[in-house]
Amino acid sequence: MIYIINGWFCETSIMNYEFCFFLSSLVM
């Protein structure tokens, strides 16, 4: 399953979730 966090496409993998969250926090 794929979802979006603040415009970032992420997978259900916990590593990808953490990575996308980190990227989105940098953009903010």
C-alpha positions as YAML, in Angstrom:
chain: A
units: angstrom
residues:
- id: 1
  name: MET
  ca: [0.00, 0.00, 0.00]
- id: 2
  name: ILE
  ca: [1.20, 3.52, -0.80]
- id: 3
  name: TYR
  ca: [0.19, 6.66, 1.03]
- id: 4
  name: ILE
  ca: [1.19, 10.34, 1.01]
- id: 5
  name: ILE
  ca: [2.73, 12.42, 3.80]
- id: 6
  name: ASN
  ca: [2.94, 16.16, 3.13]
- id: 7
  name: GLY
  ca: [3.23, 15.49, -0.59]
- id: 8
  name: TRP
  ca: [5.75, 12.63, -0.23]
- id: 9
  name: PHE
  ca: [4.84, 9.22, -1.64]
- id: 10
  name: CYS
  ca: [5.67, 6.55, 0.93]
- id: 11
  name: GLU
  ca: [5.26, 2.79, 1.28]
- id: 12
  name: THR
  ca: [3.97, 0.90, 4.30]
- id: 13
  name: SER
  ca: [7.54, -0.07, 5.19]
- id: 14
  name: ILE
  ca: [8.50, 1.48, 8.53]
- id: 15
  name: MET
  ca: [11.88, 2.53, 7.10]
- id: 16
  name: ASN
  ca: [10.23, 4.34, 4.18]
- id: 17
  name: TYR
  ca: [7.77, 5.93, 6.59]
- id: 18
  name: GLU
  ca: [10.60, 7.30, 8.74]
- id: 19
  name: PHE
  ca: [12.50, 8.46, 5.65]
- id: 20
  name: CYS
  ca: [9.53, 10.28, 4.13]
- id: 21
  name: PHE
  ca: [8.68, 11.86, 7.47]
- id: 22
  name: PHE
  ca: [12.29, 13.05, 7.76]
- id: 23
  name: LEU
  ca: [12.24, 14.56, 4.26]
- id: 24
  name: SER
  ca: [8.91, 16.29, 4.84]
- id: 25
  name: SER
  ca: [10.20, 17.73, 8.13]
- id: 26
  name: LEU
  ca: [13.23, 19.14, 6.29]
- id: 27
  name: VAL
  ca: [10.97, 20.78, 3.70]
- id: 28
  name: MET
  ca: [8.79, 22.32, 6.40]
...
